[in-house]
Amino acid sequence: MKEIKGTTAVCGLIGNPVEHSISPIIHNTLSELLGIDLAYVTFRVENERVGEAVNGAYALSIRGLNVTVPHKSAVIPHLCAIDPLAEKIGAVNTLVRCAGGYKGYNTDMPGLYRALASEGIALEDREVLILGAGGVGRAVAMMCAVNGASRVYLLNRTLEKAKEVADEVRERTGRDCIFAKALSDYRSIPPKPYLVIQATSVGMFPHVEDAVIEEQDFYEYVDVGVDLIFNPAKTKFMRAAEQAGARTMNGLKMLLYQGILAYELWNDVKVTDEQAAIVYQKMKEAMNIHE
Ligand code: ATR
């Protein structure tokens, strides 16, 4: 247990609920590894009190905050500045203290980018298929367009929503690389192996026997299957993709790197690959994942 002193800086997570968050493990392990006098705690914040929470944190000299569901968009009006990528995505998960308030960043998508890179998966000139056009799917679509994916198929149960997101990505990135489809219409996509990113909540614990697309022939489209879910560690989507011969990864590394990027912003440090590996191991232990 870390010794809390008069000099100990505080960072934390605001959201609701926050009790089961794994972020304290990420940040407190990093502080231990880097020898930084910082404690990271969670704060449950009700919807109507987001502004009070941000202003109160600033008044208490809190160094930085992470923001999780359901406050990622609601915090934006309470910031003094916003990073252009976070603005494009329309969601903030990291607040960095600056003169007069907090500046908002989104480290979820750079976190996913770095997680993919750590597995040797590039987005540049890649054809990508995204499942889901909710808040997460939208951010992933934006990230693929910004990072040079050559073609992105955005599949959603509700086609209208996929169309809206595709239009928005086109408008905000100036790239005409994104095509909206209904999930049920996947057979109309040119059949070749894609990087497939599963960005819906289908298959998340306790619904471990669900996959957003159940038909096994869909999985012939998967070259690399990335599920942004990390609980369970191997989703039904991943199992089906592996059965079809694809490589898979889950969302735990994205969670790791979004945390590392936030930590680097707060403390002006660089986390090494070795340190990242130690934190990742601790996260897996905390989640009881054995490989
Ligand atoms: P998040 O912020 O996690 O993306 P969200 O904005 O509520 O959450 O979006 C949830 C996503 O999961 C949507 O793409 C949703 O599809 P719809 O837009 O058609 O609702 C998708 N989703 C949720 N449950 C689903 C299900 N049973 N089958 C298919 N898609 C589902």
Residues whose N, C-alpha, C, O or C-beta is under 5 A from the ligand:
A	BS01	ATR	G132 A133 G134 G135 V136 G137 N156 R157 T158 K161 A199 T200 S201 V202 V212
